[in-house]
Amino acid sequence: MRKTYLTDSTILSVYDFHNDEKIFLGKLLYGVSIEDQTFRFDEGQRIITSKIKSQNNLEFITKSNSCYVIDAEPNHFELRLSEFVVMRHLLLSPQEVIEAREKLEREDTEKLH
């Protein structure tokens, strides 16, 4: 199986909310390509995978049967479905999502005062 190797990896746990209930939708992998045997990604390209189907140490198989290998223990990040949609569309990093989240919270606070 051809593999894609990632650095700066984060496991994304995506949640939605319905009637104040937190609903788990799945885990995906975010990272930056450092080598790609599938020839789909350029070096340095940000990647957000499909749902993680299985994990064996630092190797992940996704729902689309792609194999990703990360170079270190991943970070973990929880986000809302709406944040994930924007993250995937703009290929944002988890840190950029956190910055956007904090900016929106500051703006909401300012509007209330």
N, C-alpha and C positions, 0 to 999 in steps of 0.2 A: 504494500500500500504506500502510495506517495504521500509525503507529509509536508506540512507547512510549519515552519519554526517561528515562534513569536517571542518577543521581549516585552517588558512593561505590561505584563498581563494582569487582567482583573476578571474575576468571575462576577458577572452581573446577575443579580437576583431581581426579577421583574415582578411587580405586584400591581394589581388593580384594586379598586375599592368600590363596593356596592353596599348601600345602606350601612355605612360605617364599618363594613366587614372587609378585612384585608385578605385578598385572594391571591395566592401564589400562582403565577403563570409559567414560570420556568427559569432555568439558568442558562446563560449564554457566556461566551468567552470574548473578551476584548483584548487586543494586543497589537503590536507593531511587527510587521513581517521582517524577519532577518534572513530567511532563506525559504524558497518555495519550490518544491519538487513537482508541483502540479502546474506551474507556469501561469497561475491565475493572478498572482499578486506581485507587485514590484517591491524591492527592498525599501523599507521605510514606510510602506503603506499601512494605514490603520485598517484593522479588520474587526468586524463584529460578526461572530459566527451564528449559525442556526442553533437551536436548543442543544444543550449537551445531553447526549444519550448515555455515555459512560466515561469513566475516568480511571486511569491506572497510573498512579503517581503523577508525573508531569505530562502525561499523554492523554488527550481527549478525543473522543469520537463523537461527532455531532449527528443530529437527526438526518442530515443529508449524506451521512457516511463519509464525511471528510475527517481527516486526522490532523490534529494540531499538537505540537510539542512546545512546551514553554520552557524557558531557561532558568526559572526560579519559582519558588512558592508564590502563587498569585495573591494579589490583593482581593478583597471582597467589597462589593458595593451594591446596596439596595436602592432601587429606584422605581418610581411610578411608571405605569404604562405610557402615560403622556410624555414623560421625560425620555423614556426609551425611544419613542417614535421620533422625537426631535434629534436625539443622540444618533440614531441610525441614519436618519436622513442627511444630517450635516457631518457625519463621522466625527463627532465630538469625543474627546477623551473623558473619562470619569471626572477628572479635575475640572474640566471645562463645564461639565454639567453641575458640579458643586458650586462653581463660581456663578453660573446663571441662576441657580436656585437661591443662593444668598442674595444676589442682586434683586431678584423678584421679591424676596422677603423684606429687604430694606425698603423697596419702593412701596410695598403694601403698608408697611409700618408708617412711612412718611405720609401716605394718603389718609391714614386714620388719625393723624395728629394735626 
